[in-house]
Amino acid sequence: MLIVMNHNATQADVDAISRIVSDMGFRAEPIPGSERTAIGVLGNHGYVDDSKILELPGVQRVIHVSKPYKLVSRDFHPDDTIVDVAGVKVGGGNRQVVVGGPCAVESLEQIVKTALFVKKSGADMLRGGAFKPRTGPHTFQGLREEGLKLLAIASKESGLPIVTEIMSPDNVGLVAEYADLLQVGARNMQNFDLLRELGKIRKPVLLKRGMSATVEEFLAAAEYILAEGNDQVILCERGIRTFETATRNTLDLSVVPLIKELSHLPIMVDPSHATGKRSLVSPMAKAALVAGADGVLVEVHPEPEKALSDGPQSLTFPAFEQMMNEIGLLTDFLRKD
């Protein structure tokens, strides 16, 4: 439920209603706006009788929100959220960002070389996996804490913020020491213990859509993070599983404008994991930006044929440079009045 206050409602009116909502056994979440304040009512599991609330001073109307996500919804938060990742602003009409780097951190030479190159080519952040969730247990699982240390060196050398994956609630503190943006992979989108822990820290989170998740399930997963107090969340479309086998997954670009209708959170797209094919990454990255994505994540490797993880979908350095040049032209065109 959302309680919309009159434009002339006082802070005392807001405080009084918040107390009444708390006395009803629910949680009151004041949402200041440019013209008026609203109060979100959280914790109800069914219809709430609003007759008493409507009679209170300062109340204009009550909106019953039936979605399983509330804090994530535009009903509760009509203005775009801007997520600040170590100075890089994502969302809210800011310049679309590019995150580049290898699927996995393999060595100091590899990650530093890649970081310097993607920085030179115009990337805004550095991606690289230290903890790798793999389908089979006998494949490369990542360098773990050593990988985080190598990422930190590459970040210092290049000046780029770090994006890396977090897999377990037990590792949130460790990864947060190194990462500027903590990524929740598709396999962990509904790891609710992990989402709750990420909600308790004050570091931005990149939440990827599960490979079989509906939009409602995707936004409900984000709600777990916001419900714990962390509103610095970026959503990420990375392809969903369909009957199609020509690509690794099916990239659902329609979700970009749809998310922007439903939620105030920024959304990015990962065309590398979505397509699984190097030749498709650049076209789909550009398509994502045209669709309105707030940024893209692209895998880049100095020698993709030797990559320990996801080599076939990783761009070569020349291919990444060409893509960045084309994105520059595209974004300049899109931002013309």
C-alpha positions in Angstrom: 0.0 0.0 0.0 1.1 3.5 -0.8 -0.1 6.6 1.1 0.1 9.7 -1.0 0.2 12.9 1.1 -1.1 16.4 0.1 1.5 18.8 -1.1 1.0 20.9 2.0 1.2 18.0 4.5 3.6 18.7 7.4 6.4 16.6 8.7 4.3 16.1 11.8 1.5 14.7 9.6 4.0 12.2 8.0 5.4 11.2 11.4 1.9 10.7 12.8 0.9 8.4 10.0 4.2 6.5 10.2 3.4 5.8 13.9 -0.1 4.6 13.1 1.2 2.3 10.4 3.7 0.8 12.9 1.0 0.3 15.5 -0.9 -1.7 12.8 2.0 -4.1 12.7 3.5 -2.8 9.4 6.6 -0.9 8.4 6.3 2.7 7.2 8.7 3.9 4.6 8.5 7.6 3.9 9.4 8.5 0.3 10.1 12.2 -0.1 9.3 13.7 -3.5 9.9 17.0 -5.3 6.2 18.1 -4.8 4.8 15.8 -2.1 5.7 12.9 0.2 4.4 9.4 0.0 4.6 6.7 2.6 5.0 3.1 1.6 3.4 0.4 3.8 5.5 -2.8 3.9 4.9 -6.1 5.6 1.3 -6.7 4.8 0.3 -10.0 3.2 -3.1 -9.1 2.0 -5.6 -6.3 1.7 -5.3 -3.5 4.4 -8.3 -1.5 5.4 -7.5 2.0 4.5 -10.6 3.7 5.9 -8.9 5.1 9.0 -5.9 6.2 7.1 -7.9 8.2 4.5 -9.4 10.3 7.4 -6.0 11.3 8.7 -4.7 14.9 8.2 -2.5 15.4 5.2 -3.6 12.3 3.3 -4.6 12.8 -0.3 -5.2 9.1 -1.4 -4.2 5.5 -0.9 -2.9 3.3 -3.6 -3.1 -0.5 -3.1 0.0 -2.1 -4.6 -0.5 -5.8 -5.4 3.0 -6.5 -6.8 5.3 -8.7 -4.8 7.9 -6.0 -5.1 7.2 -2.5 -3.7 10.5 -0.7 -2.9 11.7 -1.6 -6.4 8.5 -0.3 -8.0 7.9 3.1 -9.7 4.7 3.2 -7.6 6.8 3.7 -4.5 9.7 5.6 -6.2 8.7 7.5 -9.3 12.1 9.1 -9.9 15.0 7.2 -11.5 17.6 5.9 -9.1 21.2 6.8 -9.9 23.8 4.3 -8.7 27.2 5.7 -7.9 30.0 3.2 -8.6 33.2 4.8 -7.3 32.3 8.0 -9.2 30.7 6.4 -12.2 27.0 7.3 -12.3 24.7 4.7 -13.7 21.1 5.5 -14.6 18.9 8.6 -14.4 19.8 9.8 -17.9 23.5 9.8 -17.3 25.8 8.7 -20.1 25.5 5.0 -20.9 28.5 3.1 -19.5 30.6 0.2 -20.7 32.1 -2.4 -18.5 34.9 -4.5 -20.1 37.2 -7.2 -19.0 37.8 -11.0 -19.0 35.3 -13.6 -17.8 37.9 -14.8 -15.2 41.0 -13.3 -13.7 43.8 -15.7 -14.7 47.1 -13.9 -14.0 48.5 -10.4 -13.1 49.7 -9.9 -16.6 46.4 -10.8 -18.2 44.2 -8.6 -16.0 46.5 -5.6 -16.0 47.0 -5.7 -19.7 43.2 -6.0 -20.3 42.5 -3.2 -17.8 44.8 -0.8 -19.4 43.5 -1.6 -22.9 39.8 -1.3 -22.1 40.5 2.0 -20.2 42.4 3.3 -23.3 39.5 2.3 -25.5 36.9 4.2 -23.3 35.5 1.7 -20.9 34.2 3.0 -17.6 34.7 -0.1 -15.4 36.7 -3.3 -15.2 35.0 -6.7 -15.0 36.7 -9.9 -14.0 35.7 -13.0 -12.1 37.7 -14.2 -9.0 35.0 -16.6 -7.9 33.6 -18.6 -10.8 30.3 -20.5 -10.7 30.8 -23.2 -13.3 28.4 -25.9 -14.5 31.0 -28.7 -14.0 33.2 -29.1 -10.9 36.3 -30.0 -13.0 36.6 -26.7 -14.8 38.5 -23.5 -13.7 36.8 -22.2 -10.6 38.7 -18.9 -10.3 41.6 -17.7 -8.2 39.3 -16.6 -5.4 41.0 -14.1 -3.0 44.2 -14.1 -5.0 42.0 -13.0 -8.0 40.6 -10.2 -5.9 44.1 -8.9 -5.1 45.0 -9.0 -8.8 41.9 -7.0 -9.6 42.8 -4.4 -7.1 46.3 -4.0 -8.7 44.7 -3.7 -12.1 42.2 -1.1 -10.8 45.0 0.9 -9.3 47.0 0.7 -12.6 44.1 1.7 -14.8 42.0 3.9 -12.5 38.9 1.8 -13.3 36.3 0.6 -10.7 36.1 -3.1 -10.2 33.0 -5.3 -11.0 33.3 -8.9 -9.7 31.0 -11.7 -8.8 30.0 -12.8 -5.3 28.7 -16.3 -4.8 28.3 -16.9 -1.0 26.9 -14.9 1.9 30.1 -15.9 3.8 32.2 -14.0 1.2 30.3 -10.7 1.1 32.7 -8.9 3.5 35.8 -10.2 1.7 34.6 -9.3 -1.8 33.4 -5.9 -0.6 36.9 -5.0 0.6 38.1 -5.1 -3.1 35.1 -4.6 -5.4 33.3 -1.4 -6.2 30.3 -3.2 -7.7 29.3 -6.6 -6.4 27.8 -8.8 -9.1 25.2 -11.5 -8.3 25.2 -14.0 -11.2 22.2 -15.6 -12.9 22.6 -18.8 -10.9 22.4 -16.9 -7.6 19.5 -14.5 -8.5 17.3 -16.3 -6.0 20.0 -17.0 -3.4 17.9 -15.1 -0.8 20.5 -15.4 2.0 23.1 -13.8 -0.3 20.7 -11.0 -1.4 19.8 -10.2 2.2 23.5 -9.9 3.2 24.1 -7.6 0.2 21.2 -5.5 1.4 23.0 -4.9 4.7 26.1 -3.4 3.1 26.5 0.0 1.5 28.1 -1.0 -1.7 26.4 -1.1 -5.1 25.1 -4.4 -6.4 24.7 -5.7 -9.9 21.9 -8.2 -10.0 21.7 -10.5 -13.1 18.5 -12.0 -14.2 18.2 -15.7 -13.7 18.2 -17.8 -16.9 14.6 -18.9 -16.4 13.3 -15.9 -14.3 10.2 -14.0 -15.2 10.4 -10.2 -14.9 8.3 -10.4 -11.7 10.7 -12.9 -10.2 13.7 -10.7 -11.3 12.2 -7.6 -9.6 11.2 -9.5 -6.5 14.8 -10.7 -6.1 15.9 -7.1 -6.2 13.3 -6.3 -3.5 15.3 -8.6 -1.1 18.3 -6.2 -1.3 16.3 -3.0 -1.0 14.2 -4.4 1.9 17.5 -4.6 3.9 18.3 -0.9 3.2 20.6 -0.9 0.2 19.0 0.9 -2.8 22.1 1.0 -4.9 21.1 -1.8 -7.2 21.7 -2.2 -10.9 19.7 -4.8 -12.8 21.3 -6.8 -15.6 19.7 -8.7 -18.5 22.0 -11.5 -19.6 19.8 -13.7 -21.7 17.2 -16.3 -20.8 16.9 -20.0 -21.6 14.5 -20.8 -24.4 14.2 -23.7 -27.0 16.7 -21.9 -29.3 20.2 -23.6 -29.5 21.9 -21.4 -32.0 22.9 -19.0 -29.3 24.0 -19.6 -25.7 20.8 -17.9 -24.4 18.1 -15.7 -25.9 18.7 -12.0 -25.2 15.4 -10.4 -24.1 15.9 -6.7 -25.1 12.2 -6.0 -24.6 12.9 -6.3 -20.9 14.9 -3.0 -20.9 12.0 -0.6 -21.7 9.7 -2.8 -19.7 11.9 -2.6 -16.6 12.1 1.2 -17.0 8.3 1.3 -16.9 8.0 -0.9 -13.8 11.0 0.1 -11.8 13.2 3.1 -10.9 16.4 1.0 -10.9 18.9 1.2 -13.7 19.3 -1.7 -16.1 22.4 -2.9 -18.0 22.8 -5.7 -20.6 25.4 -8.4 -20.9 25.5 -9.5 -24.5 28.5 -11.8 -24.0 26.7 -14.3 -21.8 23.5 -13.7 -23.7 24.7 -14.8 -27.1 27.9 -16.8 -26.3 29.2 -15.9 -29.7 32.0 -13.3 -30.3 30.5 -12.2 -33.6 27.1 -11.3 -32.0 28.4 -9.4 -29.0 29.0 -6.0 -30.6 25.7 -5.9 -32.6 23.7 -6.8 -29.5 25.6 -4.4 -27.3 24.7 -1.6 -29.6 21.1 -2.8 -29.8 20.9 -2.8 -26.1 22.0 0.8 -25.9 19.4 1.8 -28.6 16.7 0.0 -26.5 17.6 2.3 -23.6 20.0 0.2 -21.4 22.0 2.3 -19.0 25.1 0.4 -20.0 26.6 -2.9 -21.2 29.0 -5.5 -19.8 31.3 -7.0 -22.4 34.0 -9.7 -22.1 37.4 -8.9 -23.5 40.5 -11.1 -23.4 44.0 -10.5 -24.8 44.0 -14.1 -26.2 40.5 -15.5 -26.2 41.6 -18.8 -27.7 43.7 -19.4 -24.6 41.0 -18.2 -22.1 40.3 -20.4 -19.1 36.6 -19.4 -19.2 34.2 -18.3 -22.0 36.8 -17.7 -24.7 34.3 -18.1 -27.6 32.3 -15.1 -26.4 35.2 -12.9 -25.5 36.2 -10.0 -27.8 39.7 -9.6 -29.0 41.4 -6.3 -28.3 40.9 -5.0 -31.9 37.2 -6.1 -31.8 36.6 -4.3 -28.5 38.3 -1.1 -29.8 36.1 -1.2 -32.9 33.0 -1.7 -30.9 33.9 1.2 -28.6 34.4 3.5 -31.6 31.0 2.4 -33.0 29.3 2.9 -29.6 30.8 6.4 -29.4 29.2 7.3 -32.7 25.9 5.7 -31.7 25.6 7.4 -28.3 26.5 10.8 -29.8 23.6 10.3 -32.2 21.2 9.1 -29.6 21.9 12.1 -27.3 21.3 14.6 -30.1 18.3 16.9 -29.4 
